[in-house]
């Protein structure tokens, strides 16, 4: 009885100590679980960071050592339906027209007649040994196409003077028009220097060597003066094109860097391109701010097709221009994802974007681009694909790890959703903005060759001349012929007739 009493007295003590031990163990387990969860979270974050860095490293290696251009999507060509007899006849007619145009262009080329005489000593008959020959018509003829190496000629210009027999009057023949007073260099040489730099991306030091081989020793500083003088003379045409730019309904735009020289080191400037109708308008700015598109387009309405850069936000508002997106940029965001654990998702997204492009290829094949039938094709075939892609983005975006390549790609589609849908309601809008990127390739090549502009004014002059040369290319006009002509005509052209000198309106003067 005494033992039982002592055990009953100790039971509360053991119960309290046991409970304390259990509580301590529970707290320890909780602490370990929290520590483990924190470690797992840290490990997950480190894995994500490692994956992001590995993706960036692969992209940098590709930029340094691999293919520079975006990989082309491997799309199966659309199935071509059997062409109708009318379509076959139309294609054949177009081929005939193309051949006829080329033949006509060759027929209108300047022709030099080369006569190959048969010398008298070779006019001996192998049968009768006679030498009495008569000429048979024109002879055998053949046409070939010869290359004449570029050359420089020195002209001695003599202006005739006539004196009246009365002794009171002397008349002098009018002088040839020049670019600038007292210039030693013709408009054609000015035009050659401009086009070689703006169309062929030849820096002036290379032109200096080329002209020296052609027989004209000329310093590159002189060539630089010819280039800038041409820009100053033609700026009035450039200003007129700037005034016309806001009037176009659909404009494509993009921008790229251009180094500008300073005393210690070069700084970064920007060349913008705005494609509108027959115009390729380039403009230089010291920064990438949205002031440039706002200054050029202002409160104009219409559509501006660009990438996702925020510098265009101010000019793409409900009361101004509608923004159309670029599916090439959206597609490009998924290429880095192919090197991560999101590869399967990226492949699916690229396949869906590829379906959108297939519809455009089909429209080209059917020759309905820009027609109401093209718009119906987009709405009936591309629309459901786009709807499915948008639903997929909404589903996968919350699952993606922030800062991962997949998240960036999905977030771009989410943020640009409205602008990427514009092509479904306006057939004039392209699926992408690649036309602007192509227009900037000449700037990128020139940037690689001549590296930088000497100063802001030089970069502005480059934009002026690049605009005229690029617009000539769009209009199918020889830029050398155009610039050599308008350098003279612009000096006397009335302001209200300056539109006649725009590249797409220009007509060469008839030969005198």
C-alpha positions as CSV (number, residue, x, y, z in Angstrom):
1,X,0.0,0.0,0.0
2,X,2.8,2.3,0.8
3,X,4.6,1.6,-2.5
4,X,1.4,2.3,-4.5
5,X,1.0,5.5,-2.7
6,X,4.5,6.6,-3.5
7,X,4.0,5.7,-7.2
8,X,0.8,7.6,-7.4
9,X,2.6,10.6,-5.8
10,X,5.4,10.5,-8.5
11,X,3.0,10.0,-11.5
12,X,2.2,13.8,-11.9
13,X,6.0,14.5,-11.9
14,X,6.7,11.9,-14.6
15,X,3.7,13.1,-16.6
16,X,4.9,16.8,-16.6
17,X,8.4,15.8,-17.5
18,X,7.2,13.5,-20.3
19,X,5.0,16.2,-21.7
20,X,7.9,18.6,-21.6
21,X,10.1,16.1,-23.5
22,X,7.4,15.5,-26.1
23,X,6.9,19.2,-26.5
24,X,10.6,19.8,-26.9
25,X,10.8,17.0,-29.4
26,X,7.9,18.5,-31.4
27,X,9.5,21.9,-31.4
28,X,12.8,20.4,-32.5
29,X,11.0,18.5,-35.3
30,X,9.3,21.7,-36.3
31,X,12.5,23.6,-36.4
32,X,14.2,20.9,-38.5
33,X,11.3,20.9,-40.9
34,X,11.4,24.7,-41.2
35,X,15.2,24.5,-41.7
36,X,14.8,21.8,-44.3
37,X,12.1,23.7,-46.1
38,X,14.3,26.8,-46.1
39,X,17.2,24.8,-47.4
40,X,15.1,23.2,-50.1
41,X,13.8,26.7,-51.1
42,X,17.4,28.0,-51.2
43,X,18.5,25.0,-53.2
44,X,15.6,25.6,-55.6
45,X,16.5,29.3,-56.0
46,X,20.1,28.4,-56.5
47,X,19.1,25.8,-59.2
48,X,17.0,28.4,-60.9
49,X,19.8,31.0,-60.8
50,X,22.3,28.4,-62.1
51,X,19.9,27.5,-64.9
52,X,19.5,31.2,-65.7
53,X,23.2,31.8,-65.8
54,X,23.8,28.6,-67.9
55,X,21.2,29.9,-70.3
56,X,22.9,33.3,-70.5
57,X,26.3,31.6,-71.0
58,X,24.9,29.5,-73.8
59,X,23.4,32.6,-75.4
60,X,26.7,34.6,-75.1
61,X,28.6,31.7,-76.6
62,X,26.2,31.6,-79.5
63,X,26.6,35.3,-80.0
64,X,30.4,35.0,-79.9
65,X,31.0,31.8,-81.8
66,X,27.7,30.6,-83.2
67,X,25.1,31.6,-85.8
68,X,24.4,35.3,-85.4
69,X,21.0,35.3,-87.0
70,X,17.9,33.9,-85.4
71,X,17.5,30.2,-86.2
72,X,14.8,29.7,-88.8
73,X,11.8,27.7,-87.7
74,X,11.6,24.3,-89.3
75,X,8.2,24.5,-90.8
76,X,6.7,22.0,-93.1
77,X,5.7,23.8,-96.3
78,X,2.0,24.1,-96.6
79,X,0.3,21.6,-98.8
80,X,-0.2,23.1,-102.2
81,X,-3.6,22.5,-103.7
82,X,-3.8,21.6,-107.4
83,X,-3.7,24.8,-109.4
84,X,-6.6,25.6,-111.6
85,X,-6.2,26.3,-115.3
86,X,-6.8,30.0,-114.7
87,X,-4.0,30.1,-112.0
88,X,-1.6,28.3,-114.3
89,X,-2.3,30.7,-117.1
90,X,-1.9,33.7,-114.7
91,X,1.5,32.4,-113.5
92,X,2.7,31.8,-117.0
93,X,1.6,35.3,-118.0
94,X,3.5,36.8,-115.2
95,X,6.7,34.9,-116.1
96,X,6.3,36.1,-119.7
97,X,5.9,39.7,-118.5
98,X,9.0,39.4,-116.3
99,X,11.1,38.0,-119.2
100,X,9.8,40.8,-121.4
101,X,10.7,43.5,-118.9
102,X,14.3,42.1,-118.6
103,X,14.7,41.9,-122.3
104,X,13.4,45.5,-122.7
105,X,15.8,46.7,-120.1
106,X,18.7,45.1,-121.9
107,X,17.6,46.4,-125.2
108,X,17.6,50.0,-123.8
109,X,21.2,49.7,-122.6
110,X,23.8,52.0,-124.3
111,X,25.3,50.0,-127.1
112,X,28.7,50.2,-128.5
113,X,29.3,48.7,-132.0
114,X,32.5,46.8,-132.4
115,X,33.4,46.1,-136.0
116,X,35.9,43.3,-136.6
117,X,37.3,43.9,-140.1
118,X,38.8,41.1,-142.4
119,X,42.2,42.4,-143.5
120,X,43.0,42.4,-147.3
121,X,45.8,39.9,-146.9
122,X,43.3,37.4,-145.5
123,X,40.9,37.8,-148.3
124,X,42.2,35.0,-150.4
125,X,39.9,32.2,-151.8
126,X,41.2,28.8,-150.7
127,X,39.6,27.3,-153.9
128,X,40.7,29.6,-156.7
129,X,43.3,31.7,-154.9
130,X,41.4,34.8,-156.1
131,X,41.3,38.1,-154.2
132,X,38.3,39.7,-155.8
133,X,35.7,39.7,-153.0
134,X,32.5,41.6,-152.4
135,X,31.0,42.5,-149.0
136,X,28.0,40.4,-148.0
137,X,25.5,42.6,-146.1
138,X,26.3,43.6,-142.5
139,X,28.1,40.4,-141.6
140,X,27.7,38.0,-138.7
141,X,26.5,39.7,-135.5
142,X,26.6,38.8,-131.9
143,X,25.7,40.6,-128.7
144,X,27.6,40.3,-125.4
145,X,27.8,42.3,-122.2
146,X,31.1,43.9,-121.2
147,X,32.3,45.3,-117.9
148,X,33.9,48.8,-118.1
149,X,36.1,49.5,-115.1
150,X,35.2,52.6,-113.2
151,X,37.4,55.5,-114.1
152,X,37.8,59.2,-113.3
153,X,38.2,61.7,-116.0
154,X,39.6,65.2,-115.8
155,X,37.5,67.7,-117.7
156,X,38.7,71.0,-119.0
157,X,35.7,73.2,-119.3
158,X,35.9,76.1,-121.8
159,X,33.1,78.7,-121.8
160,X,33.0,80.4,-125.1
161,X,33.1,84.1,-125.3
162,X,31.6,86.2,-128.1
163,X,32.2,89.9,-128.6
164,X,29.8,92.1,-130.6
165,X,31.4,93.9,-133.5
166,X,30.1,97.1,-132.1
167,X,32.7,96.7,-129.3
168,X,30.1,97.3,-126.6
169,X,29.1,93.7,-125.6
170,X,30.7,90.4,-124.6
171,X,28.7,87.3,-124.1
172,X,29.9,84.2,-122.3
173,X,28.4,80.7,-122.4
174,X,26.6,79.7,-119.1
175,X,28.7,77.7,-116.6
176,X,28.0,74.1,-115.7
177,X,26.0,73.8,-112.5
178,X,28.1,72.8,-109.5
179,X,27.5,71.6,-106.0
180,X,28.7,74.5,-103.9
181,X,30.5,77.5,-105.3
182,X,33.8,76.9,-106.9
183,X,33.7,73.1,-106.3
184,X,36.3,71.0,-108.2
185,X,34.1,67.9,-108.0
186,X,31.1,67.2,-110.1
187,X,27.6,66.2,-108.8
188,X,28.2,62.6,-110.1
189,X,31.3,62.3,-107.9
190,X,29.4,63.6,-104.9
191,X,26.6,61.0,-105.6
192,X,29.2,58.2,-106.0
193,X,30.7,59.0,-102.6
194,X,27.2,59.1,-100.9
195,X,25.9,55.9,-102.5
196,X,29.2,54.0,-101.8
197,X,28.8,54.8,-98.1
198,X,25.0,54.6,-97.6
199,X,24.2,51.7,-100.0
200,X,27.4,49.7,-100.0
201,X,28.6,50.6,-96.5
202,X,32.1,51.5,-97.8
203,X,34.0,53.7,-95.3
204,X,35.7,56.8,-96.8
205,X,39.2,55.4,-96.3
206,X,38.3,52.5,-98.6
207,X,36.8,54.8,-101.1
208,X,40.1,56.8,-101.0
209,X,42.0,53.7,-102.1
210,X,39.5,52.8,-104.7
211,X,39.5,56.3,-106.3
212,X,43.3,56.3,-106.2
213,X,43.4,53.1,-108.2
214,X,40.9,54.7,-110.7
215,X,43.4,57.6,-111.2
216,X,42.2,60.3,-108.7
217,X,44.4,60.8,-105.7
218,X,42.0,62.4,-103.2
219,X,42.3,62.8,-99.4
220,X,39.6,61.2,-97.2
221,X,38.9,64.6,-95.6
222,X,38.0,65.9,-99.0
223,X,35.6,62.9,-99.4
224,X,34.2,63.7,-96.0
225,X,33.5,67.3,-97.2
226,X,31.8,66.0,-100.3
227,X,29.6,63.7,-98.2
228,X,28.5,66.5,-95.8
229,X,28.0,69.0,-98.5
230,X,25.6,66.7,-100.3
231,X,23.7,66.3,-97.0
232,X,23.4,70.0,-96.5
233,X,22.2,70.6,-100.1
234,X,19.6,67.8,-99.9
235,X,18.3,68.5,-96.4
236,X,15.3,70.4,-97.8
237,X,14.0,67.2,-99.4
238,X,14.6,65.3,-96.1
239,X,12.6,67.9,-94.2
240,X,9.8,67.6,-96.6
241,X,9.8,63.8,-96.1
242,X,9.7,64.3,-92.4
243,X,6.6,66.5,-92.8
244,X,4.9,63.8,-94.9
245,X,5.7,60.9,-92.5
246,X,2.7,61.4,-90.1
247,X,0.2,61.3,-93.0
248,X,0.7,57.6,-93.6
249,X,-1.7,55.2,-91.9
250,X,0.6,52.3,-91.4
251,X,4.2,52.8,-90.3
252,X,6.9,50.3,-89.3
253,X,9.6,51.4,-86.9
254,X,12.8,50.1,-85.2
255,X,16.1,51.5,-83.9
256,X,19.7,50.5,-83.5
257,X,22.9,51.9,-82.0
258,X,25.5,54.1,-83.7
259,X,28.7,55.2,-81.9
260,X,29.5,58.9,-81.9
261,X,33.1,60.0,-81.3
262,X,34.1,62.1,-78.4
263,X,37.5,63.2,-76.9
264,X,38.0,60.4,-74.5
265,X,35.8,57.6,-75.9
266,X,32.8,57.0,-78.1
267,X,29.3,57.4,-76.7
268,X,26.2,55.6,-77.9
269,X,23.7,57.3,-80.2
270,X,20.7,55.8,-82.0
271,X,19.5,55.5,-85.6
272,X,15.8,55.1,-86.0
273,X,14.0,53.9,-89.2
274,X,10.4,54.6,-90.0
275,X,9.0,52.8,-93.1
276,X,5.9,54.4,-94.5
277,X,4.6,53.7,-98.0
278,X,7.4,54.4,-100.5
279,X,9.5,56.1,-97.8
280,X,12.4,54.8,-95.7
281,X,13.0,57.6,-93.2
282,X,16.1,57.5,-91.0
283,X,16.7,59.8,-88.1
284,X,19.5,60.1,-85.6
285,X,19.0,60.9,-81.9
286,X,21.5,61.1,-79.0
287,X,19.3,58.9,-76.8
288,X,16.8,56.1,-77.1
289,X,14.0,58.0,-75.4
290,X,10.5,58.1,-76.7
291,X,10.9,61.8,-77.7
292,X,12.0,60.8,-81.2
293,X,8.9,58.9,-82.3
294,X,6.8,61.5,-80.5
295,X,8.5,64.4,-82.3
296,X,8.0,62.7,-85.7
297,X,4.5,61.2,-85.4
298,X,3.0,63.5,-82.7
299,X,-0.8,63.2,-82.5
300,X,-1.2,61.4,-85.9
301,X,-3.5,58.4,-86.0
302,X,-3.1,55.1,-87.7
303,X,-1.1,52.0,-86.9
304,X,2.5,51.8,-85.7
305,X,4.0,48.3,-85.9
306,X,7.0,47.9,-83.6
307,X,8.5,45.5,-81.0
308,X,7.9,45.7,-77.3
309,X,10.2,48.6,-76.6
310,X,8.5,51.1,-74.2
311,X,9.9,54.1,-76.1
312,X,6.9,53.9,-78.4
313,X,4.3,53.9,-75.6
314,X,3.7,57.6,-75.7
315,X,2.8,57.7,-79.4
316,X,0.7,54.5,-79.2
317,X,-2.2,55.6,-77.1
318,X,-6.0,55.4,-77.7
319,X,-6.1,59.0,-79.0
320,X,-3.0,58.5,-81.2
321,X,-1.8,55.4,-83.0
322,X,-2.7,51.8,-82.5
323,X,0.2,49.6,-81.7
324,X,0.7,46.4,-83.7
325,X,3.1,43.8,-82.3
326,X,5.8,41.6,-83.8
327,X,5.5,37.9,-83.8
328,X,9.1,37.5,-84.8
329,X,10.2,39.1,-81.5
330,X,7.7,36.8,-79.6
331,X,9.1,33.8,-81.3
332,X,12.7,34.9,-80.6
333,X,12.0,34.9,-76.9
334,X,11.5,31.1,-76.9
335,X,14.8,30.1,-78.5
336,X,16.8,30.4,-75.3
337,X,14.2,28.3,-73.5
338,X,15.1,25.3,-75.8
339,X,18.3,24.9,-73.7
340,X,16.5,24.6,-70.4
341,X,14.1,22.2,-68.7
342,X,11.3,24.1,-70.4
343,X,12.3,22.7,-73.8
344,X,9.0,20.8,-74.4
345,X,6.9,23.9,-73.6
346,X,9.1,26.1,-75.9
347,X,8.8,23.6,-78.8
348,X,5.0,23.6,-78.4
349,X,4.9,27.4,-78.4
350,X,7.2,27.6,-81.5
351,X,4.9,25.1,-83.3
352,X,1.9,27.3,-82.6
353,X,3.6,30.5,-83.8
354,X,4.7,28.5,-86.8
355,X,1.1,27.8,-87.6
356,X,0.5,31.5,-87.8
357,X,3.2,31.9,-90.3
358,X,1.9,28.9,-92.3
359,X,-1.3,30.8,-92.9
360,X,0.7,33.7,-94.3
361,X,2.6,31.4,-96.6
362,X,-0.7,29.9,-97.7
363,X,-2.0,33.4,-98.5
364,X,1.1,34.1,-100.6
365,X,0.6,30.8,-102.4
366,X,-3.1,31.7,-103.2
367,X,-2.0,35.2,-104.2
368,X,-4.6,36.8,-101.9
369,X,-2.2,38.8,-99.7
370,X,-3.9,42.1,-98.6
371,X,-7.3,41.1,-99.8
372,X,-10.5,40.4,-97.9
373,X,-9.9,36.7,-98.5
374,X,-6.6,37.0,-96.7
375,X,-8.3,38.6,-93.7
376,X,-10.9,35.8,-93.6
377,X,-8.1,33.2,-93.7
378,X,-6.5,34.9,-90.7
379,X,-9.7,35.1,-88.7
380,X,-10.9,31.6,-89.5
381,X,-7.5,29.8,-89.2
382,X,-5.0,31.9,-87.3
383,X,-7.6,33.2,-84.8
384,X,-8.3,29.8,-83.1
385,X,-4.5,29.1,-82.9
386,X,-3.9,32.4,-81.3
387,X,-6.8,31.8,-78.8
388,X,-5.3,28.5,-77.8
389,X,-1.9,30.0,-77.4
390,X,-3.2,32.7,-75.1
391,X,-5.0,30.2,-72.9
392,X,-1.8,28.2,-72.7
393,X,0.1,31.3,-71.6
394,X,-2.4,32.1,-68.8
395,X,-2.0,28.5,-67.6
396,X,1.8,28.2,-67.7
397,X,2.8,31.7,-66.6
398,X,2.0,31.2,-62.9
399,X,4.0,28.0,-62.9
400,X,7.1,29.5,-64.4
401,X,9.9,30.6,-62.1
402,X,10.4,34.4,-62.2
403,X,13.6,35.5,-64.0
404,X,13.7,32.2,-65.9
405,X,13.9,32.3,-69.8
406,X,10.5,30.6,-69.9
407,X,8.9,33.2,-67.7
408,X,10.3,36.0,-69.8
409,X,9.0,34.5,-73.0
410,X,5.5,33.9,-71.5
411,X,5.4,37.3,-69.9
412,X,6.3,39.0,-73.2
413,X,3.3,37.3,-74.8
414,X,1.1,38.3,-71.9
415,X,2.1,42.0,-72.0
416,X,2.0,42.3,-75.8
417,X,-1.3,40.4,-76.1
418,X,-3.4,43.2,-77.5
419,X,-0.8,44.4,-80.0
420,X,-0.1,40.9,-81.2
421,X,-3.8,40.5,-82.1
422,X,-4.0,43.5,-84.4
423,X,-3.2,41.5,-87.5
424,X,-6.5,39.6,-87.1
425,X,-8.5,42.7,-87.7
426,X,-6.4,44.7,-90.2
427,X,-5.0,42.9,-93.2
428,X,-2.5,45.6,-93.9
429,X,-0.6,44.7,-90.7
430,X,2.2,42.2,-91.2
431,X,2.7,39.3,-88.9
432,X,6.0,40.7,-87.8
433,X,8.2,43.9,-88.0
434,X,11.1,42.2,-89.9
435,X,10.8,44.8,-92.7
436,X,12.2,47.4,-90.3
437,X,15.0,45.1,-89.1
438,X,16.0,44.6,-92.7
439,X,16.1,48.3,-93.3
440,X,18.6,48.7,-90.4
441,X,21.0,46.0,-91.7
442,X,22.7,48.6,-93.8
443,X,23.3,50.7,-90.7
444,X,24.6,47.7,-88.8
445,X,27.0,46.8,-91.6
446,X,28.1,50.4,-91.9
447,X,28.6,50.5,-88.1
448,X,30.9,47.5,-88.4
449,X,32.9,49.1,-91.3
450,X,33.3,52.7,-90.4
451,X,32.7,52.1,-86.7
452,X,31.4,55.5,-85.6
453,X,30.3,59.0,-86.6
454,X,32.6,61.9,-86.0
455,X,30.0,64.0,-84.3
456,X,26.3,64.5,-83.9
457,X,26.0,66.6,-87.1
458,X,27.8,63.9,-89.0
459,X,25.4,61.3,-87.7
460,X,22.5,63.5,-88.7
461,X,23.9,63.9,-92.2
462,X,24.2,60.2,-92.5
463,X,20.5,59.8,-91.6
464,X,19.6,62.4,-94.3
465,X,21.5,60.7,-97.1
466,X,20.5,57.2,-95.9
467,X,16.9,58.3,-96.1
468,X,17.3,59.4,-99.7
469,X,19.3,56.3,-100.8
470,X,16.9,53.9,-99.0
471,X,13.8,55.5,-100.5
472,X,15.4,55.3,-103.9
473,X,15.9,51.6,-103.4
474,X,12.2,51.2,-102.4
475,X,11.1,53.2,-105.4
476,X,13.4,51.2,-107.9
477,X,15.4,54.3,-108.7
478,X,19.2,54.3,-109.2
479,X,20.4,56.4,-106.2
480,X,23.5,57.6,-108.0
481,X,21.6,59.0,-110.9
482,X,19.0,60.5,-108.6
483,X,21.4,62.2,-106.2
484,X,23.6,63.5,-109.1
485,X,20.5,65.1,-110.6
486,X,18.7,66.5,-107.6
487,X,21.9,68.1,-106.2
488,X,21.6,70.5,-109.0
489,X,17.9,70.8,-109.4
490,X,17.2,71.4,-105.7
491,X,19.2,74.7,-105.9
492,X,16.6,76.3,-108.1
493,X,13.5,74.3,-107.3
494,X,10.6,76.4,-105.8
495,X,9.5,75.3,-102.3
496,X,6.0,74.5,-103.5
497,X,7.4,72.1,-106.1
498,X,9.8,70.2,-103.9
499,X,7.6,67.2,-104.0
500,X,8.7,66.6,-107.6
501,X,12.1,65.8,-106.3
502,X,11.0,63.1,-103.8
503,X,12.5,59.8,-104.8
504,X,9.2,58.2,-105.7
505,X,8.1,61.2,-107.8
506,X,11.4,62.0,-109.4
507,X,11.7,61.9,-113.2
508,X,15.1,62.3,-114.9
509,X,15.5,65.4,-117.1
510,X,15.2,64.7,-120.8
511,X,18.6,64.6,-122.6
512,X,19.3,67.9,-124.3
